[in-house]
Structures are given as structure tokens and as C-alpha cells.
Amino acid sequence: MFVVPMMLSNILQSLFGTINNVYLGQMIGVDALAAVSVFFPAMFFFVSFVMGLGSGAGVLIGQAWGAGEPAKVKQIAGTTLSIALLLGGLIAVLGGVFSRELLTALATPANILDAAAGYARIMMITMPLTFAYILLSLQMRGVGDTVTPLASLAASTTLGLVLTPVFIRGWLGAPVLGVASAAWASAISTLTTLAWLHLHLRRRKHPLAIDAAFLRGMLPDAKLLRAVLRLGIPAAIGMIVMSLAEMVLIGLVAIGYLFSRVLMGFFITDPAVIEVAQHSLHIVLWSSVLFGISITFSSAMRASGTVWMPLAISAFAIAAIEVPAATWLSRSIGLDGVWLAYPITFAAMMLLQMSYYLVVWRKRTVHRMI
């Protein structure tokens, strides 16, 4: 009952973004989809950092929980939440003022700049909510609870997917919000879910319920914070490095080959573009299985505090294998060469992570870090 809810959570998370993109592409148009997509690199960067914090905190929380120290659990969780909220608040202030400048720096085309800036502004202003939700979900897994994050994500996803088309069309008297519909739907669903989680965790007397002890733990502890950052920063950097490989959703592998034309048709309608996209999916989809195996090995090592070597292996695969392979193959066989670089890289990454895990890591003694 630990792994399955995590898998379902990943599927739901991917499903939310995918269906929201379908709404935007089909109900507004391709420019709306482009306006949302252009903010993705910045959003992924922000989320990567807080997920790195959450991963580091989750390892320490797991050790404290296993040692029977619930007070230490709350202290770690509180310290990490304080830093995440401070960072989220800074992004909210700067994003509210400079969202247009950020999108301009990202080379956003002029015809979608206004829509993209409006979407990005809402996403950044509500970043503290996003950070709190992500962090709390990761911390709950640290105490062995994967069911509550799944239930909260299911509720949040359902509410968000209902609200997005309501705001796009202005149904039931709602304002017509255009491209920003997805951002507002996400913010409302996240806030609602956080309120439910607070009540639910208090009622269950959950070890991560926000009570007086938790609030005291929100006064940052420098020693704990250093331990969290030591584990979390490499994990965050690793996520950013991995994003360069543009992972294809594992959940679509099984159906991708059979329904790739229909799948791409949800997002785009130009037959020529669909043909190119379908062909590209055929080249890349299967290799996401290799990438998933690589992530399994690297995650196991990070959970014990071995964080830099998995990161170094990933960075090496991107810099020394993927980029040269894509460059050389694209010159030799054209666009297909760029896509072929992905399975080559994922295969190399899997072999390198697995080799280090089996030859080196398994022979080490795992020590407590707090």
C-alpha cells in the first residue's frame, strides 16, 4: 500500500496538466496552449527547488519517524515549510510585479505575450499555496503515508478539471478568464485541498498535523536546515538536469503506439504537424521505461543520503552523451536524430546508475543523518 498510491499520484498529476492543455488547445486555440507552455521552464525551476527541499526533508523525517521521535518530525517539517513559504512569498511578490519582464526574457512571441504574462502572474502570486501543498505531500510520504496525498491529489485534480472549462466559457455566471483559467482553477483547488488537509490531519492526529508543536518547529533550526539543504539541493539540481531530457510520461507508453495520432489530435489539428509528432512519439516513447528504471536506482541511493553521485551521472549523460548524440545524429539523418538521442541517453543513464548502485552503493553502510 506504499508504492501503488505513489504511482497513482504521479498518473493523476500528469493527467491534470494534460487535460488542462486539452481544454486550452481545443476550447481557446493553439495560441493559448503556447502561452501556457512558454512559462513551463520557469515553473519547473521553481517547483524543482521545493521538491528538492521536500525530498531532503522526507529522508530526515523518515529517519526521525523510524527512530520514534515525533517531535523531531514536526521540527523538520516546520523548518522546511518556513523556508518554502519564504521562498514562495518572494516569488509571489516579484512575479506579481515582473511577470511580463520574465516572459520577455524567455523570448515569448509578441502575439502571446499578454496572455502568457497573465497566466504566469497568477501562477507566481499563488506560489506559496503550491509550495505548501507539494511540500506537505512529500513530508507525509516520509512517515509512510501515501494514501492521504493520493486522496488529496484526487480531490484537487477533480476540482481543478471542473473549474478550468467553467472559467474558459464563463458557465454558471463565472467570469471568462481565458488562458488564466487554468491558473485560477489550480489556485482554487490547491487552497481548498490545503484547507481539507489541515482539518483531516488534525482529526486523525496525524504526525504532521499543524498544531502548537508544529508551529514551534516553524522557527527555523539552522542545523536541520543545513541537513535538509545538503540532501535537497542536489535532488533539485537533478530534477532540473532531468528536465533537459524531457521525460515522456510512462503511463502513455502502453497506448502511445496504438493511439498516437488520436493522442496528438487532442492538442493540435494540423495534419502535417500531427504526422511529425506521431513519428517522434514512435521513436521516443519506449525509452521512458529505461528512464524509469534509472530513476528507481538513483532515488534509492538519494534516500540514504548519497545525492551527488546520482546527480553527477545524470549530468554526465546529458552533457557527454545526449547533446553530442543529438548534434551528430541530426546532421546525419535530420530531425529524427534529435529524438534518437533520447533513448540512447536513457539507456546509458540506466546502465550507469545501475552499475554504481550494484558495484559501489550496496557495499556501503547507511548511517543516520540527524
N, C-alpha and C positions, 0 to 999 in steps of 0.2 A: 504493500500500500504506500510505499515511499516513491518509487520510480514512476509508476503509472500516472499519478496526478501531475508530476512534473512534466511528463511527455504531453499530457492533455493540455496543460497550461501553455506550453510552447505552441501547440497547434492553435489554441484559442487566440493567443497573442498575434500570431501570424494571420489568422483568419480575420481579425478585426481590421488590421491595416489593409488587407487585400480587398475585403468587401467595401470598405470606405473608398478605396481607389476606384472600384467598380461604380459606386454611386456617383463619384465626381466625374469620371470619364463618360458615363452614359447619360447622366441627368443634367450635366452642365456642358462638358466638352473636353477636348484634349488639352486646351489651354489651362483648364482647372487642374487637371492631373499634373501637368508640367509645373504649375505654380506650387503645388504641394511637394512635388518631388525635389524641387530645387533647394528646399530647406532641409532635406533629409541629412546631408553630410553634417551640418551644424547640430541638428537634433541628435544624431547618432553620437557625435562627440560628447555632448552634454550627458546623455544617458549612459554612455560608456564609463564616464568617470564615477557616476553614482552607483552603477552596477559593480564597478571595481571596489568601491567602498563597501557595498553590500556583501560582496564575495569575501573580502577580508574580515568583515565583522562576522559573517556567517561561520567562518572557520573558528574564530575565537569563541563565539557563542556556543558552538558545538562542543568545544573542549570544556568550557565552563559548565555547560549543562551536563555533560557526561561526568564531570567531577562532582556533581551535586552542589553547585554554587549558584542558586537562582539570583542572589543579589548581584553577583558578578555579571550574570547575563543581562540584567537590566542596566547595569552601569555601562557595559559595552554598547548595548543598543542605544541608550540615551546619548552617549558621547557621539556616536556615529550619526544619529539623527540630527543632533545640533549642528554638526558640520555640514550635513547635506542641506538643511534648511537655510543656513547662512549662504551657502553657495547658490541655492535656488533663488533666494531673495536677491542676491547680486545680479543673477541672470535676468530676473524679472524686471528690476529697475533699469538695467542697461538695455535689455531687449525692448522694453516699452518705449524707450527714447530713440534707440538707434537701429531698430529692425530694418528700416529701409536701407540704411547705410550698409548693414551686414549683407543684405541680399544683393546690393550693388557690387560689393566686394566679391561675392560669389558668382559674378558675371551673369546675373539674371537678365534675360532678354527684356527689352523695354515694354513689350506688349503684355507681359505677365507680371511686371514688377509690382504694380499696385496690389494685385490680388495676392501675390506671394508675400509681400510685406505685411498685409493684413493678417494672413494666416499665421506667419511667423510671430507677429506681435502677440497674438492670443496665446500661442503655444509657449512663448517665453514668459509672459506675465504669469501664467499658471504653472510655471515650472516647479515651484515649491510643492504643489499638490502632487505632481508627477513623481518628484524625487521621494516624497514621503511614502507614497504608495509602493514604488519599486523597492525601496529600502525595507519597508515593513514586511513585504512578501519574502524577500531574501532572508531576513532575520528569522522569520517563522520556520523556514526550512532548516535553520541552524539548530532548532530544538526538536527537529524531527517531524514538524507539522507541515505536510504538503497538501493536505486536504483543504484547510481553510484558505490558503492562497488560491487554490483552484476554484473554490466556491465563490470567492470574491471576484476573481477574474471573469468567471462565467456571468455573474450579475453585471459587472461593469461593461463587458463586451455586449451583452444583450441590450442594456440601456443605451449604450453608445450607438449601436447599429439601428436602433429605433429612432433616436433623436436626429441622426445625420440627415436622412431624407426629409424629416419633418422640417428642419431648418432650411434645407435646399429649396423645398417647394412652398414653405410657409403654410403648411397644413395646420388645422386646428387653431388658427389665429396666431401661430408663431411667427416671429419676424423672418423675413427672407434674408439669409446671411451669406449666400453664395459660397465661395471657396472656403470661407471661415467656418462654415457649418460643421465640418469635421473637427476643427479645433474646439469649438464651443461644446459640441457633443462629448468630446473626450474630457473636457474640463468638468462638465456637469456630472458625468458618470463617475469620474475619479473622486470628486468631492463627496458624492452620495455614497460611494463604496467605502471611503475612509470613515465616514460617519457610522456606517453599519459595522465596519470592523471594530471601531472603538467600543461600541455597545456590546458586540458579540464577544470580544476578548475579555471585557470586564465581567460579563455574565458567566463566562466559562472559567474565570480566574486563571486565564492563560498566563504563562510566564512572561509574555511580552505585553500584557495589558498595561495601558498607561495609567499608573497610579502614583501615589506620593513617592515611592521608591524609584520609579522610572523617571519622574520629573527631577528628582535629586541627581539621578545619573546623567541628566542632560547638561549638567555643569561639566564642560569638557575636562577629561583627565588626560594630561599630556602623555603619560606612559602608554595608556591604552590607545590613544590616537596614533602614536608612532607605530605601535604594533599593527593597527588596522591599515595604516598607510603603507607599511612595509609589505603587507600582503596584497593590498587593494590596488596600489598604483600599477604594479606590473600586470595585474589582471585587466585593468582599464586600458593600458597601452596595448595589451594583447588583443582586446576586442577591436581597437581601432585598426591595428595591423590586419586582423582578420577581415575587417570590413572592406579592405582593399581587394580581397578575393571575391567579394560579392556572393556570399553563400546563397545557393538556391535552396528553397525550402524542401526539407527531406520529406515532408508529408505529401508533396506533389510528385515525388519520383514515380510512384506506382501508376499514377494516372496520366503523367505528363506525356508519355509517348503515344498513348491511345487518344488523348483528347487535347493535344497541344494546340491545334487550330482553333477549337472551340474556346480553350482557355485564353489564348491571346485575343480572341474576338471579344471577350468581356471588356478589355481595356482599349483596344484600338479597332478601327473599322476599315482602314485602308488595306485592300487585298495584298498589295505588294509588301507593305510593312509586316502584315501577318505572316506572309511566306518566309521572310527573312527571320522573324522572331521564332517561328516554328522550327526552322532548320537549326537555329542557335540552341534552342532548348534540347534538341536531339543530341547535340554534341556534349552539352554540359550536365544535364540532369542526373545521369547515373553516378557522376563523380561526387555528388553530395553525400553519398554513402561513405566514401573514403574520408571525406572531411569530418563526418560524424564520428567515425572511429578515431580519428586523430584527436578530436575534441575530448573524447572519453579518456584517453590516456593523459592528455595534458591537464584535464580537470582533476583527475585522481592525484596527480603529483602536486598541483596547487593546493589541494585540500590539506596536505601535510606540511605546507609551508615552503615547498620547492616551487618558486614562482619565476625566477629569472631564466632558468634553462628552457622551460616550455616557450617562454616569450622569445628567447634567442633563436630557437628552432623555427618558430613561425616567421620571425623577421627574416631569417636566412632564406627560407623557402620563397618568400615574396620577392626579396631583393636579388637573390642569386639564381633563382630558378624561374619564377613566373615572369618577371619583367624581361629578362633576356630571351626566354622561350617565346613570349608573345611578340617581341620585336623581330626575332629571326623568322618565326613561322609566318607572321603577317606579310613579311617581304617575300616569302617563298610561295605561299598559297593564298594570300589575301586575308579577308576578314575572318575566315574560318580558323586561321592560325591564332588569332587572339583568343577565340573560345577554346581551342585545344589546349592553350596554356593552363587553363583552369584544372582539368583532370590530371595533367602532368604534375602540377603543383600540389594538388591534394594528395596524389599518390605518394609523392616524395615526402610531404609533411607527415602523412600517416606512418610511413616506414621509419622516419627519423624519430618521431615521438615514441613509437612502439619500441624501437631499439634502445633508446635511452631509458625508458621505463623498465624494460626487461633486464638490461645489462648493468645499469647503474642504480637506478632508484630503488628497485626491490631489495637491494642489499644494504640499504641504509636503515638506521634506526630512527623511528619517528619520535620526536620529543615534543613535550607540551610547550606552548609558546606564551602562556600567561601564568 
